[in-house]
């Protein structure tokens, strides 16, 4: 599944954010954002920009272009998560060499797992939750040196889909719970 807007193209976003000299990658940021959203967190514009700067470990002033692309990333990811068929596309480079794609997938998982822990929504994982978290942690610690062959490409595709489905699992487990805990206004 490909993103339809330039604002959500991995390379275009990465180019815009590169001048901020972020410590963390765009993939890490998207994993972090996805964890917040599947946990039921909804951030206003200012809170999202602060969270993005924190995740990227940047202190620089954001330009209008930076804020625009970060808002598009937030809005696009939230829209994908709200679709009936869970249309989340992981923000990863799609035509880079396999080691670069594996590194981005590892970063995405690291961002997701670390932020999921910070949200406080998953306090004592067990069963399938625990297994999926262990899988994501293992992917976050992948050795990215790899030969690119047909089997390695298939493994990468399977890992990527597993990560996407793990995010969906946590959305079902945490997002519904988080929404249910919100008070209703009369």
N, C-alpha and C positions, 0 to 999 in steps of 0.2 A: 504494500500500500504506500503510495507516494503522497507527500504533502503537496497541496495545490497552490500554495502561495510562496512567493519569494521570501517573505518574512519568516517562514518556518522551514526554509531550506538550510540544512546543516552548514554548508559552506558559506552561504551568505551571512548567516548569523555569526558564525565563527569569525569571519572577516571583520564584521562590525565590532565585535567584542574584543578582538585581538589588541586594539590600541589601548585598552584598559590594563593590559599586561596581567591577566588573571592567573592566579596560582592554580586553580582548578579548571577543568575543561568544560566545554559546553555540554558534553554528554553527562558529566557529573551534575551540572546545574539542572538538566532536564530530569535526571533520576531523582534529585532532591525535590524538585517541583512536583513530580508525579507522586512521590511519597506523601507530600503535604495534601495533595488533592484527593488521593484515594483514602486518606485518613479522615476526610471530611472537612479539612481546613479550607476556608475561603478567605483570601486576603484582599484587602482593598489595594488600590494602586500603589500607595506609598509603602505599605507593609510588604508588598511583593518586591518592590525595588530594593528595599532594605534587606530582605531575605536573599535576593539574588546576589547583591553585593557581598553579603556574608558568605554565601555558598561559594562564590568565585574568589573569595578572599581578596577583594579589591577595596581600595580607599579613594580611588579617583572619582572626580565629579562626573556624573553621567550627563551626556549630551542629550539633546532631543532625539537624535537618531538611536542612541542606546536605549532610552526609555521606550521609544516606539517599538523596537524589535523585542524588547523584554515583555512589553504588554501583549504583543502579538503571540509570543511564545506561551504566555500564561493563558490567554484567551483560547488559542488554538488547542492547547493540551486539554483544557477544561471541556471544550466542545467535543473533542474526541472521546473523552471519558464519559460524557453524558449520552453518547449514542447507544442505541439499543444493542447493537452487535459488538460493542467494545472495540472501537476503531483506533485505539492508541497505536501510534507509530513512534517507536523509540527514536529519539534524536541522535542518530549515529551517521557517520560518513558511509555512503552506500557504494562508492566505487574506489575506495582507498585500498592499498595492499592489505592482505588479511591481518598481519600483525597490528596495523593501525586500527583496523575495525575491532579486533579483539581487545586492544587497549581501551578503545572508546566504550565497548560493552562492559569491560571491567570497571571503568570510571562510572558509567551509568549505574551499575549495581552498587558501587561504593556510595554514591550520592543517595540512592534510594534507601539502602539499609541504614546509613548513618542518620538520615533525616527521619526515617520511620521510628528509630529509637528516640529521637528528640521529641516527636509529637506526643509521646506518652500513651498512645492509643493501644499499643501492643505490649502489655506489661509482663505476661508470663506465657509466652508462646509454647504450645504443645501440639502434638499430632502433626497434621498437615502444615499448619502455620510454622512450626519449628523446622520441619523438613525443608520447606520452601525458603525460609530465612537462611538455613545452612547452605542450600544450593546457591543463593544469591551471594552469600559471603564467600563461598568457594570461587564463584565466577569473578568476584571483585579482586580475588587474589591470584587470578590466572597468570601463568607465565606466558607472555605474549609472543615469545619467539616461536614461530610456527612456519612450517613449509606450506605453501599454497598449492593444494591439489584438489581434485574433485571431492575426495573424502573429507578434507579439512573444510572445504566450502559448505558441504552438507552438515558437518558438525556445527559450524558457525551458525547456519540458518536454524538448526534445531535449538541451539543455545539461545539465540535471539527470541525465538518463539516461546521457549520455556520462560524466559524472563518476562516477556509480554504477558503471558498467561499467569505468572506469579503476581504481577501487578494487578491483573484483573481479579485474582483470588482475594488479594488484600482489599481491593475496592469493595468487593461483595461483603467481606467480613467486617471491615472497618468503616467504610463509607456509610453503609446502611445503619450501623450502630451509632456512628457519630451524628447522622441526621436524626435518628430516633431520639437521641438525648437532648436535642435542641428544644427549648421551650416553645410552645405555640402561642402566638399572639391572638387575642380575641378582640 
